[in-house]
Every structure is written in structure tokens, then in C-alpha cells.
Amino acid sequence: MQIAVWLVSPTIPGWHFNARQEARLQAEIPGAEITVCKNTDEFQEALQTAEIAMAWRLPKAWLENAPKLAWISTPAAGQEAFSYDLPEGLEITHGAFHGELMGETVVAMMLADCRGITATLRLQDNPVHPWPKTEVAQRMRPLRGSHVVIVGFGHIGKWIGRLVKPFGVRITGIKRKPAAPPNYFDENDRVALIDEIDKILPETDHLAFALPGGVDTNLILDKKRLKLLPKQAVIYNVGRGNCIDEAALAVALKKGKIAAAYLDVFMFEPLPEDSPLRDCPNIMLMPHASAIAPNYLDLYLDEFIPIFHQRYPKKS
């Protein structure tokens, strides 16, 4: 079994396959010939004999010189880098381990907003408010007892719910198709269909999006639906930026129609300098970083190795 690994990041250490991870992969898949590539030339050469490729991206043209390749495994959850049709006999799997990390990020955002941390950071260097106790107090409220609505209640959405549930919130998970509730739900929680969203938004305190990109999720939160939210509502997005009408969101924030927004993803990335979101009040802009962590590729290997052994069981 020959495995070509090209997981390189010049800027994010957690996204760069290291020597310890290479040793682990070799130890847990004994007998495999593992080639860890440092650049595109090395990777394209390794593809000539590889049966498995582990990579962030793999241009379709490179497949012409990969006659034995049967499986592409990418840590990425998004499918943008592999939007082409695969040739017969070649499969691709995407990472499904991101939910735990992204869930922590969303819960951190919720707590920072509810407990006045974000407001304090905005005001701490403001000479007009040298000791902004009164101003921060206006933003503080408990997370406990609030209604958290999670649009996109798949793997990532369920992790958001799992991590925020111990704070005593009521959860509504929204999906396109009916699904059984997760085991951490109680009698106050439910899974609803996307068709019900207009009825749910007016009673929402925290609205989190964990949706994939694509035509089906375009502008789910548009100008009309933004108007359905109560003034205390806070929006969070860690899925893909296409689901929110950014111009309408900017207007709602500037007019005080909603309380705040915490966004990790955007319609265009990096976020353009002239985006109306950049000068909004009560907004936090993250650079598509909600899943970054030093153990990112360790979690990926936790997922990849069992899948490998399922696909290629040991011969007795």
C-alpha cells in the first residue's frame, strides 16, 4: 500500500503534517509505504504510484498521472477544492472531525457576548469610557435560559448543541430532512425542518449557522428573515458565508435591529476592505479560523486510521 501525503501549510502549524504524525501513521498502518511530500513536485511524483492521497487539494489534471489512485482523503470539510467529477474507481472522503473545535469557538463567542467580554474589549482603550462599567453592564445577560437555534444541524451543528447544552439553554436544531434528536436533548429541545424557520426566528436569542456552501444554502438569512429576529438576537456563522445577506446584516446592525454578529466566514474571502461589515457596531470578524487548533491533524488521523482499516482489513 502506497500513501502520498501532501498536507503542507506555511502559516498554520496545526495544518502542517509533522514528523510525529508521520511516525504515528506509519506505526498504525504497518507495511504501508508512506511518502510525505514537501511541495507540488514531490506530490505529483508520488501520485504516479500512490493508491491513497492525503491532501488539502488535488487538481483534476494531476489525476492523469495517478493510475493507481483509489482514494483521496482530505482533512477539509468543505468541498470547494474538489468540485470536479471523479473518474470511475476513485473516491474522496472529507474530514468530519471539525465539529468539536468549531463548537468550542461558537460557545466561546456566546459566552463572550453574554458576559460582556466582547463589549469590554471594544471599550477598554476608549478614552471616552476609561472605566466602562455602565456601558458593559448594558450588554451583560445570562446564557442560561436562552433559546439557541442552530441552522444546519449536522455533525458540526450537533457539536455546537452538545457543548452549549450544559449551560442550561433550550435548543432548536434546524435541518432539511426529519431526524431523530441527539441523546443530549431534553423535553424542551427539538429538531425542526427548515420550512419552520420563519416561525422560529422571532423567539430566537442566539442564531448559529453551520451550513455547507452551495445553491441550496444561498441567502437563507435574507433581509426579510433578519426582520423576524428580536432585537436581543445574536448571529453566529461558522459554516459558509453564502447563507447570509451581508449588506442586509450590516444595515440591521447599524440600525440596532439585532444585538450583535460573530462571523467566521464570508461571501468573499478574505473579506473585502470595502465590505459594509467592517464598520458595523457590535460585530466580530474572524478570518475563517474557527477550526484551527494544534491538534487539528491529530484529530484527522483519529478519523482516517479507522476508516483505512475498514477499507483495507488485515488478512488473517
N, C-alpha and C positions, 0 to 999 in steps of 0.2 A: 504494500500500500504506500503510495507516494502522495504526500501532502505538501502543497505550496502555500506558505504563509506570507502575506504581504499586508501587515497591519502596522502602518507607519504614521506617526503624527509628529511633525516638527515642533508643535507648540503645546500639545496637551499630553503630559506624561502618562496619564491613565489610559490614553487611547493608543499607546505605543507598546507593541508586543516586546516584552523584555526577556532577559536570559532565564530568570526564574520561571516564567510562564512557559518558555520553551522546554525547560527541564521537566516541568510537570506534565506537559503534553506528551513528551517522549516516554516518561515513566508510566503514564496511564494508558498509552497505546503502544505497548512494546512491539517491536518488529517493524513499525512504520518508519519510512524514510521521510523525515521532515526537513524541508528546506525553508529557512526563514530568510526572506528577501528584504534587502535594504532599499531597493529602488525599482523602477519600472522595468529596466533592462533585465535585472536578475529575475523578476517575477515572470516576465514573458518567456524567458529561457526555461524556468522551472515548469511553466504550464505545458511545455511540449511533452512531458512525461507524467504530469500530475493527474491523479484521479480525483483529488479533492483540492479545492482552492478556498482559503480563508482570506477574505479581503474586504476592504471598505467599498471598493468599486472594481469593476472588470468590464472595460469597454467591449462591445459586441465584436468588434474587429479582431480582438485578441483571441477569440474562440476559434478562429480559423486555424490557429497553430496549437490547439489543445485537443488533440484527437481522442485522448483517453478520459477527459474530464467528465465526471458523472454528477458531481455535487459541488455547488458553490454555497459556502456558509459565510454570511456576513453578520457582524455584531449589530449593524444598524437596524433600527426598527422601521424606518422609512424606506419606501421602495423607489425613490427617485433615481438612484444610481443604477438601477436595474430595470428600467422601464421598457426594455425591448423584449420581444418574444424569444423564448429559449428554444434552442434546437431540440429535436426529439432525443430523449435519453439523458437530458441534463436537467437537474432540479436545483432549486435555490431555497434556502431557509434563511429567515431573518431572525435577529435576536428578539427574544420575548422576555428578557430579564430586567428591562428598564423600569418597570413599574415601581419597584421598591425605592429606587433612587428618586424618581420623579415624584412619587407620593410624598416622600420626605420634604422635597422642595415646596410642594403645594401647601403642606401643613405648616411649614415654616413661614410661608407667605401669609397664611391665615392668622397665625399667632402674632406675627409682626404687625399686621394691620389692626387686629382686635386689641392688642395690649399696648398700642401707642408707640411701638418701637420705630416703625417707619416714619410716623409723624415727628418723633423726637430727632431722628437723623436729618430730616428736612430742615428743622428749625435750629439745630444746635449751634450752627455757625452764623445764624442770622442776628445781626446787631440790634434789630428791632425787637427781637424776642430773646434777650440774653438768658432768661430763665423761664422757658415756655410752658410752665406747668398748666396754666389755664387753657392754652391752645391745645396742648396734648390731651388734656382731660376731655375735651370735646370729641376726640376720636376714640376714646377707650370704651370697650364694652366686652362682655364675656363671649368666648367662642361657644361655651357650653349652652345648650338650649337653642342654638340657631339651626336653621334649615340649610343644609348643604345639598346642592343639586349638581350632579356630575353628568355631563353630556358626553357620551362615549364611554359606556360602562363595560369596556372590555378588560383586558389584562391590566392596563395602566389605570383605568378608572377604578377598578376594584381595589387596587393597591391604595389609591388615594382614599377611598372609603374605609378600607381596613385600618389605615393609620390615623384617620381623623375620628373614627367612631369612639375610641376610648375617651375623647373629650366631651362625650355626652351630647352629641349632635343628632339631629334627625336627618336621614339621608334619603334622597331620591336619585336613583341611577336611571339614566335615560338611554335606551337602546332602540335600534331599528326593528329588531325582532324580539318576540317574547323570550324570556329567560328566567330560570329559577333564581331566587335571591341567594346571595352568598351566606355562608353559615354565621357570619358575624352580625347579620341584620337582626333587629328585634321587631316587635309588633308595630313600631312607629315608622319603620323604613319600608320602602318598596321599590320595585323596578317598574318603570313606566315606559311607554312607547313614545317615540319622537313626535307622533301625532298629538300628544297631550301637552307638548311643551308650552303652548300659549296659555294654558290654564295653570301651569305650574310656576311660570316666571313671576307673577305678581306676589307670590308668597315665598320668594327666594331671598335668603340672606347672602349666601356665598354660591357663586355660579362658576363651576370649573369645567373647562373643556379639555378633553383628551382624545380628540378625533384625528383620524388619518387625513391626509390630503386627498384631493380628487373632486370631480364634478359633484358627487353626491353630498359633499360637505361644504360646498361653496356658500358663504354668507348665510349660514344658519342663524347667526345673531345679526340681523339686519336692523335698519332704522326703526322699523315697526316693532320688532321684538324688544329692542332696547327701551322703548317707551313703556313696555309692560312691566319692567323691573321697578321695584320700590326704590326710594332714594337711598336707603341704607345698604343696597346691594353692592357687593364687590365681585369683580370678574377676574378669573384666572385662566390663562391659556398656556398649556404645555404640549399641545398636540401639534397642529399645523395652523399657520396664520390665515389661511384662506377662509376659515369659518366665521370670521368677524369682519363686519364693515368698519374699517379703521377710521374713516372720515366721520361716520356717524357716531362712533365711540368717542372720538375727540370732542365732538360737539356736546355730547351728553356729559362728559367730564367737565368741560369748561362752563357749562350752564348749571352744574351741580345736580343734574338729574339722577346720577348714580354716585356712590361714595368714592370708589377707587377702582383701579385696574392693575393687575400684576401680570405682565405679558413676557413670555419667554420666546415666542415665535411670532412671525410677522408675514404679511403677504409677500414682501420682498426682503431678502436678507443679503447683506447687512441692511438694517433699517435706514432708508434714505435720510440724508441730512435735512431735507425739507419736509419730512413727514409731519403731519399735524399732531402726531402723538408726542413729539419731542418737547413741546412746550405746554403740555397739559398739566393741570394740577392733579395731585393725588394719583400719580401713575409711577409704576416701577418697571423699567425696561431691562430685561436680561438678554444676553447675547446668545440665545439658543443653547443654554448651558444646564438645563435642569437635571440632566442625567450624568453630568460629569462627576467622577469620583476616582480616587487612586485604585480602587479595586474593580473598576469597570470591566477590564478584560478577564479578571479572575471570575467574575460572575458569568461572563460569556463562556469561559471554559467549563464552569459548573454545568452549564446548559449543553454545550457542544459535546462533551465527552460521553454522557449517557446516550445522546442521540446517535453518536458514532457507533457505540456498542450495540444499539438496537438494530442499526442498519447493517453492521458487519459483526454478527455474533461470532464468538470464538468457536472454532471447530473442535469437537471432542476427539 
